[in-house]
Structures are given as C-alpha cells and as structure tokens.
Amino acid sequence: MVSSTTPEKIIKDNLEISEELIRKFDSLGPRYTSYPTADRFHTGFTESSYVKYLQERNSASRKAPLSLYIHIPFCASLCYYCACNKVITKDRSKSAIYLDYLTKELELVKRHLPGQEIISQLHLGGGTPTFLSSEEMRRLMSMLRANFSFSEDAEISIEIDPRTVTEESLQLLADVGFNRTSLGVQDFDEQVQLAVHRIQPFEMVKNCIEQSRAVGFGSINFDLIYGLPKQNLESFSRTLDQVIALSPARIALYNYAHLPTRFKPQRRINEADLPPAEQRLQIFLMSLRRLLDEGYVYIGLDHFAKPDDSLAVAMKDKSLHRNFQGYTTRADCDLIALGLSSIGKVGASYVQNVRTLDEYYAALDEGRLPVEKGFDLSQDDLLRRELIMTLMCCSSIDINDIESRHQIQFADYFGQEIERIQEYANEGLMDITSAKISVKPKGRMFVRAFSMIFDQYLSRQTAAKYSKLI
C-alpha cells in the first residue's frame, strides 16, 4: 500500500511543538538582519572609512554581486505602531527636493566605483516609496539605469501603501521595471485599524491586489503584525481568512514590539488595549497552523511563502540568504544604500547614513557622504556572521569546511558555544555532530535563539531593546 504521507505533511508535523517548549526558550534578542547588529555601529566609522571600502571593491579582481537599497522617508499620515525612520508630511514638493539630494549622494558614491556595475537586486523602502509622483518615480529609475546596469533576472521590489496607489501608478511601476511588491496590511479588523491610525478596508487592498496582478506583478508580499491594540484570537483569525482569500505569494508575520520610550508615535497607543503575552502567543500559533494548512512553507522567524515562490525554492535548495530587508534569494551581496538612515554593506563593513533631513542635506551640500556611523568587521566577526546567517537561514554548518577556510579547530574555538547549543539539540530542535550542526524543521522557530549563542557582543552593554523571539 502506497503511503499518503507527503514531504509537506512531514514538515508540517515536525513543526508541531509544545507551547511549554516555546515558553522555555522565548526570550528577547536581535533579529539578525546583520552581524554585528546595528546597535553596535559606532561613529568612529566615518566617511573616509566608507570610501576605503568602496575603493577596495573598485580595485578587487573578483567582486561580490551588488544590490541597491533606497530609503524614501515620506508618509502622508502617521501609523502609531511604526518604528521606521519617516517624515510625516502632505507637502509633495519635499520628495522632489529629496530626489535632488539622492542624485548628489549617488554621484559621490559613484566616484569610487567602476563605470557601469551590474545590479542584481533593488529595493525601495520607507516611509512610503509610493509617496513619489509618477514623474518622480520615472526620474529615480532613469537615474539608476544611467549609473548601473540591471541583470536580466534582477529582483526589483518596492513597498506599497494600498492607500496611495491607483491602477495607473501600479502600471507605471511595472513599466519602469519593478517586478515584486510588498504591501503593509497589518490587520483588516476595523477596530484595530482605528487604534493604530491606519484605515485601509479589505476592499481597498483587494482592488490593489487585483490591479497589481493585472499589470503583471506575480510575486506579492503581505506584511502582517500580531500584538496590536484591540487584537484577539478571533479577530486575527478573520484577518487571516481575508489574507488567504487574496493569496499573496509571501507573508511576513511580525510580532509588534511596543517601545514607546524609543518610538514616539507608539505613545499614542493605549497600552491597556494591547493583547497580553499569552494571547499573542496563541495568535502566532494559530496563524502558523492556519498558514501551514493553506500550503505555505514556513521559511523561518516570521516569514512564509508558497511552495513555488522563489523564497521557498531557495529554502529547499539551501540558497536562502538574509540582509537588512529580511530573507532573500540572492547570494551574499555588497549593498549600496542611499537616502536617510539607510544601511549599506560593502566588503567587511557596514555603513549607516544620518537620520534627519537637515543633517542629510547639509552633508551633501558640503560635498560629503552623509555617513553617521558604521562598523569594521574583524576576522572573528566575519566567521561568526557566517555561522549566524547560516543558522538564520536554517541551513547546516559544515564544520570541516569552516575549519578549512578559517584555519581553526571548531571544537576549540567554539567550545563554550557548543556546550550551550546542546540544550536545543536535547529538545530535538537541532542535530549536532563533530562534522555538522543542522537546524531541524521545528527548530526554525528558534533560529534567533541559536544565533544568539554565537553572538560575542550580547554580553556587552547596549542601548538597544530587543523584541521577543516569538
């Protein structure tokens, strides 16, 4: 008799873990979009530091693939939960001025790069990138294409606010080359939307999705947030009904981090309306089970994708990577970041721009790159980054390969870490041998915890306040 058990069912069954286990290992920690994490960046890394790494890339015989990130900070209205760096304004003239300065910044960067480098990935984030007018979006993309070539399979993505787009503006995005979109949905419940000051009815989002697909966008991501005010298990289940009906290719299900002392807009949220920790956990577990039932693949952390989506394919063939935008299908790239507060990665360094428009404009008016801080990675940092990103992408650490390339004895170098991580292996979340460390399917939920063990900076004081792991 042929078994009816499918690989997908095996994975789903293996993801069923006890709530007691989740509570045991659910602590606070970084999200590891980089290592070292951004709270470790320092002002000793300056414009000249950044230029040195750009020049090293320029002179290298073999260059890493290149990605671009551009931060568009403007939003027409304030969402109370938002922790992004944004500028709230209804003055549309501000974005035209901002584009002038983006052009200046790119010109300064290009002085230290070879002629027409090839871009494999472009992402516009915010803020609200669709704050730009059609003319401004054409201008931005023309500027980029004048300075870079794009590979035939380049991933060109943009974050979309459904309240700010029309069928015409979506067609424009497709015409200028975008092939992936990400929508901030968060929650469809009217009371939740009122509590966070983001009103976008289901029909509005449904129309946006239909129009997006009509103009050719096949890969669409939804951002959802659990733990928002007025949410409960029943209301978020209804939101999931609507999300599933719209069938996005990818879903990011974020845990809301309420940090009103750090993010002023969150002070407008009534803390009494926030769901308690136990209810938040139940919302996450319910969402996990429902999305798995619908056939989504659990990528890890808070990401899901349909089995035929490139993200799920990358997970399966072990080519998944992670950067400041989250999980990605692209190989480890250098990242040129433009705009307010944007974070780049070039060689063994990270660089972050200043956070205010005044500082950004002043630096560029003086002919300076608007660098605020950054980080030079040591050989130990590079080694630990490799291990952490491998774990975050749920792949196996090949110990023999690590020893050969980094000229270390793994058991000696990471003796304490191996002892600590054994606790997770004892719970069936990992496999550890002398040759390999592997994340099991149900261990995907705990990849941040695994990574924290290899983070040498966690014992050093920082001003950062980390979010719950689950």
C-alpha positions in Angstrom: 0.0 0.0 0.0 1.4 3.4 -1.0 1.7 5.9 1.9 -0.3 9.1 1.6 2.3 11.0 3.6 3.8 13.8 1.6 7.0 15.7 2.3 4.9 18.8 3.0 2.9 16.8 5.7 6.1 15.6 7.3 7.4 19.2 7.5 4.1 20.4 8.9 4.0 17.5 11.5 7.6 18.3 12.5 6.7 21.9 13.1 4.2 20.9 15.8 6.0 21.7 19.0 4.7 22.2 22.6 3.8 25.5 24.0 5.9 24.7 27.0 8.9 24.4 24.8 8.2 27.8 23.2 7.8 29.4 26.7 11.1 27.8 27.8 13.1 29.3 25.0 11.2 32.5 24.2 13.3 35.4 25.4 14.5 38.8 24.0 17.0 39.0 21.2 18.1 40.6 17.9 16.6 39.8 14.5 20.0 39.4 12.9 19.5 41.3 9.6 23.2 41.9 10.2 26.0 40.7 12.4 27.2 42.6 14.3 23.8 44.1 14.8 23.1 47.8 14.0 23.1 48.8 17.7 26.9 48.1 17.7 27.6 50.6 14.9 29.8 53.5 16.1 30.7 57.0 15.0 34.4 56.1 14.7 33.4 54.7 11.3 33.4 57.8 9.1 33.0 58.9 5.5 36.7 58.1 4.9 36.1 54.6 6.3 33.3 54.0 3.8 35.3 55.4 0.9 38.1 53.0 1.7 35.8 50.0 1.3 34.3 51.4 -1.9 37.8 51.8 -3.3 38.7 48.3 -2.2 35.6 47.0 -4.1 36.6 49.0 -7.1 40.1 47.5 -7.2 39.1 43.9 -6.4 39.6 41.4 -9.2 36.5 39.5 -8.1 33.6 41.5 -6.9 30.6 40.4 -4.8 27.2 40.8 -6.6 25.8 44.3 -6.0 22.4 45.3 -4.5 20.8 48.7 -4.0 18.6 50.0 -1.2 16.9 53.4 -1.4 15.1 54.9 1.5 12.1 57.1 0.8 11.2 58.6 4.2 7.9 60.4 3.4 4.5 59.4 4.6 1.2 61.3 4.3 -0.1 60.1 7.6 1.2 58.6 10.8 0.8 54.9 11.7 1.1 54.7 15.5 2.8 51.3 15.6 5.6 52.3 13.1 9.2 52.1 14.2 10.7 53.2 10.8 12.5 56.4 10.2 10.0 58.6 8.4 8.9 62.2 7.7 5.2 62.8 8.0 4.1 65.5 5.5 1.4 66.2 2.9 3.8 68.6 1.1 4.5 66.8 -2.1 7.3 69.2 -3.1 9.5 67.7 -0.4 10.1 64.5 -2.4 11.3 66.4 -5.5 14.0 68.1 -3.3 14.9 64.7 -1.8 15.5 63.2 -5.2 17.9 66.1 -5.9 19.9 65.0 -2.9 19.7 61.3 -3.7 21.3 62.2 -7.0 24.1 64.1 -5.2 24.7 61.1 -2.9 24.8 58.7 -5.8 27.3 60.9 -7.7 29.6 60.9 -4.6 29.4 57.1 -4.3 30.0 56.5 -8.0 33.3 58.4 -7.8 34.7 55.4 -6.0 33.1 52.6 -8.1 33.8 51.3 -11.6 31.7 52.5 -14.5 28.6 50.5 -15.1 28.3 47.9 -12.3 25.5 45.3 -12.6 22.7 45.3 -10.1 21.1 42.0 -9.1 18.7 43.5 -6.6 17.0 46.8 -5.9 14.6 47.6 -3.1 12.7 50.8 -2.3 11.7 51.1 1.3 10.4 53.7 3.6 8.5 55.6 4.7 6.2 55.2 1.7 8.0 54.9 -1.6 4.7 55.4 -3.4 4.7 58.9 -2.0 6.7 59.8 -5.1 4.7 61.1 -8.0 4.8 59.2 -11.3 7.2 61.7 -12.8 9.5 61.4 -9.7 9.4 57.6 -9.9 10.4 57.8 -13.6 13.2 60.2 -12.7 14.5 58.0 -10.0 14.6 54.9 -12.1 16.1 56.7 -15.0 18.9 58.0 -12.7 19.6 54.5 -11.5 19.7 53.0 -15.0 22.0 55.8 -16.2 24.5 54.7 -13.5 24.0 51.0 -13.3 23.1 48.0 -15.4 20.5 45.6 -14.2 20.9 41.8 -14.6 18.2 40.1 -16.6 16.9 38.3 -13.5 17.3 41.3 -11.2 14.8 41.4 -8.3 13.3 45.0 -8.3 11.0 45.4 -5.4 9.0 48.2 -3.8 7.0 48.7 -0.6 3.4 49.8 -1.4 0.8 51.6 0.7 -2.5 50.5 -0.7 -3.9 53.9 0.2 -1.5 55.7 -2.1 -1.7 53.7 -5.4 -4.0 53.5 -8.4 -4.2 51.2 -11.4 -2.3 53.8 -13.3 0.5 54.2 -10.7 0.8 50.4 -10.5 1.1 50.2 -14.3 3.9 52.8 -14.1 5.8 50.7 -11.5 5.6 47.7 -13.8 6.7 49.9 -16.8 9.8 51.2 -15.1 10.9 47.7 -14.1 9.5 46.7 -10.7 8.7 43.0 -10.5 7.9 42.5 -6.8 5.7 44.4 -4.4 5.2 44.3 -0.6 2.0 45.6 0.9 1.7 46.8 4.5 -1.6 45.1 5.5 -1.0 44.6 9.3 -4.7 43.8 10.1 -8.1 44.0 8.4 -10.1 44.5 11.6 -11.7 48.0 11.7 -11.2 48.4 15.4 -7.5 47.5 15.2 -7.0 49.9 12.2 -8.7 52.7 14.2 -6.4 52.0 17.2 -3.2 52.3 15.1 -4.4 55.1 12.8 -4.2 53.2 9.5 -7.5 52.8 7.8 -7.5 50.6 4.7 -10.6 48.4 4.2 -10.3 44.9 2.8 -11.9 46.0 -0.5 -9.2 48.7 -1.0 -6.5 46.1 -0.6 -8.4 43.5 -2.7 -8.6 46.1 -5.5 -4.9 46.9 -5.2 -4.0 43.2 -5.4 -6.3 42.6 -8.4 -4.8 45.7 -10.2 -1.3 44.6 -9.3 -1.8 41.2 -10.8 -3.5 42.7 -13.9 -0.4 44.7 -14.7 1.9 41.7 -14.2 3.0 41.6 -10.5 3.1 37.8 -9.7 5.1 37.9 -6.5 3.3 40.0 -3.9 4.2 40.0 -0.2 1.9 41.0 2.7 3.2 42.4 6.0 1.0 41.4 9.0 1.5 42.3 12.6 0.2 40.5 15.6 0.1 42.0 19.1 -1.5 45.3 18.0 -4.1 47.0 20.2 -7.7 45.6 20.0 -6.5 42.4 18.5 -7.6 39.0 19.8 -7.6 35.4 18.5 -11.0 35.7 16.8 -10.4 39.0 15.1 -7.0 38.0 13.7 -8.4 34.7 12.5 -10.9 36.7 10.5 -8.0 38.7 9.1 -6.3 35.5 8.1 -9.5 34.4 6.3 -9.2 37.6 4.2 -5.5 37.3 3.7 -5.8 33.7 2.5 -8.6 34.7 0.1 -6.2 37.2 -1.5 -3.5 34.5 -1.8 -0.2 36.5 -1.6 2.9 34.7 -2.6 4.7 35.6 0.6 3.7 36.6 4.1 5.7 38.3 6.8 4.0 37.9 10.2 5.7 40.3 12.6 5.5 40.4 16.4 4.7 44.0 17.4 7.3 45.5 19.7 5.8 48.2 21.9 8.7 50.6 22.7 7.1 54.0 23.3 10.2 55.4 25.0 12.1 54.9 21.8 9.4 55.4 19.2 7.3 58.4 19.9 4.3 57.5 17.7 3.7 54.4 19.8 2.9 56.7 22.8 -0.5 57.3 21.1 -1.4 53.6 21.6 -3.4 52.8 24.7 -1.3 50.1 26.4 -4.5 48.7 28.0 -5.7 47.7 24.5 -2.6 45.6 23.8 -3.2 41.8 23.9 -1.4 40.1 26.8 1.6 37.9 26.2 -0.3 34.6 26.4 -2.9 35.8 23.8 -0.1 37.0 21.5 1.5 33.5 21.6 -1.9 31.9 20.8 -2.4 34.3 17.9 1.0 33.3 16.5 0.5 29.6 16.9 -3.0 29.8 15.3 -1.5 31.8 12.4 1.3 29.3 12.0 -1.1 26.3 11.8 -3.5 28.0 9.5 -0.9 29.1 7.0 0.7 25.7 7.0 -2.8 24.2 6.4 -3.1 26.5 3.4 0.1 25.1 2.0 2.5 28.0 2.8 6.1 26.9 3.6 7.5 28.2 7.0 10.7 29.9 6.0 11.8 30.7 9.5 11.4 33.5 12.0 8.2 35.2 10.8 8.3 34.5 7.0 6.1 32.2 5.0 6.0 31.6 1.2 4.0 29.5 -1.3 5.9 26.3 -2.3 6.5 27.6 -5.8 7.7 31.0 -4.7 11.5 31.7 -5.2 11.9 32.2 -1.4 10.6 28.7 -0.7 12.7 27.2 -3.5 15.8 28.9 -2.1 15.0 27.5 1.3 14.7 24.0 -0.2 18.0 24.2 -2.2 19.9 25.9 0.6 20.5 29.2 -1.3 18.5 31.3 1.1 20.2 34.4 2.4 19.4 37.3 4.8 20.0 41.0 4.7 18.6 44.3 6.0 15.3 43.7 4.1 14.9 40.2 5.6 15.1 36.9 3.8 16.3 37.0 0.2 17.1 34.6 -2.7 20.2 36.5 -3.6 23.7 35.4 -2.9 25.7 37.4 -0.3 25.8 40.8 -2.0 27.5 44.1 -1.3 24.8 46.6 -0.7 24.9 50.3 -1.6 22.3 52.2 0.4 21.1 55.6 -0.4 19.0 58.0 1.5 18.1 59.0 5.0 19.2 56.5 7.7 19.8 53.7 5.1 22.3 50.9 6.0 24.7 49.5 3.5 27.2 46.7 3.5 30.5 46.8 1.5 33.2 44.3 2.0 33.9 43.7 5.7 31.9 46.8 6.7 28.5 48.2 7.5 27.7 51.9 7.0 24.6 53.9 8.1 23.6 57.4 7.0 22.4 60.2 9.2 18.8 60.1 10.4 17.4 63.7 9.8 16.8 65.6 6.6 18.7 68.6 7.8 21.8 66.5 8.5 21.5 64.7 5.2 21.1 67.8 3.1 23.8 69.6 5.0 26.4 66.9 4.4 25.6 66.7 0.7 25.7 70.5 0.3 29.2 70.3 1.6 30.1 67.6 -0.8 30.3 64.9 1.9 28.8 61.5 2.0 26.2 61.6 4.8 27.7 58.8 6.9 26.7 58.8 10.6 28.3 55.6 11.8 29.3 52.1 10.8 31.4 49.1 11.6 34.7 47.4 10.5 34.3 43.6 10.8 37.2 41.6 12.2 38.0 38.1 11.1 36.2 36.8 14.2 33.1 38.9 13.2 33.2 37.5 9.7 33.4 34.0 11.0 30.5 34.5 13.5 28.4 36.3 10.9 28.8 33.3 8.5 27.6 30.9 11.3 24.7 33.2 12.4 23.4 33.8 8.9 23.7 30.1 8.1 21.6 29.3 11.2 19.1 32.1 10.4 18.5 30.6 7.0 18.0 27.1 8.6 20.9 25.6 6.8 23.6 23.2 8.0 27.0 24.4 9.3 29.7 22.2 7.7 32.3 22.2 10.4 35.0 20.7 8.2 34.5 23.4 5.6 34.6 26.1 8.3 37.8 24.7 9.8 39.5 24.5 6.4 38.6 28.0 5.2 39.1 29.8 8.5 42.1 27.8 9.8 40.5 27.0 13.2 39.7 23.9 15.2 35.9 24.4 15.6 35.6 22.5 18.9 38.4 24.6 20.5 37.3 27.9 19.0 33.6 27.5 19.9 33.8 25.1 22.9 31.5 27.2 25.1 29.0 27.8 22.3 28.8 24.0 21.5 28.0 23.3 25.2 25.3 26.0 25.3 23.7 25.0 22.0 23.5 21.3 23.1 20.4 22.2 25.2 18.5 22.8 21.9 19.7 19.6 20.5 18.5 17.8 23.6 15.0 19.1 22.9 15.1 17.8 19.3 15.5 21.2 17.7 18.9 20.6 16.2 21.3 17.9 15.2 24.9 18.3 16.4 27.8 16.0 15.3 31.5 16.5 15.0 31.0 17.3 11.3 27.8 19.3 11.2 25.3 21.4 13.0 21.8 21.3 11.4 18.5 23.0 12.2 15.6 20.6 12.3 12.2 21.7 10.8 10.7 22.5 14.2 13.9 24.4 15.2 13.2 27.1 12.6 11.1 28.9 15.1 14.2 29.3 17.4 16.8 30.4 14.9 17.3 33.7 16.7 18.0 31.9 19.9 20.5 29.6 18.2 22.2 32.6 16.6 22.5 34.5 19.9 24.8 31.8 21.3 27.4 32.7 18.6 27.0 36.5 19.2 30.0 37.7 21.2 28.6 41.2 21.6 25.5 40.3 23.6 27.5 40.3 26.9 28.4 43.9 26.2 26.1 46.7 27.2 23.9 48.3 24.5 21.1 50.9 24.5 19.1 48.6 22.2 15.9 47.0 23.4 15.3 43.7 21.6 12.0 42.1 20.7 10.6 38.8 21.9 11.9 35.8 19.9 8.4 34.6 19.2 
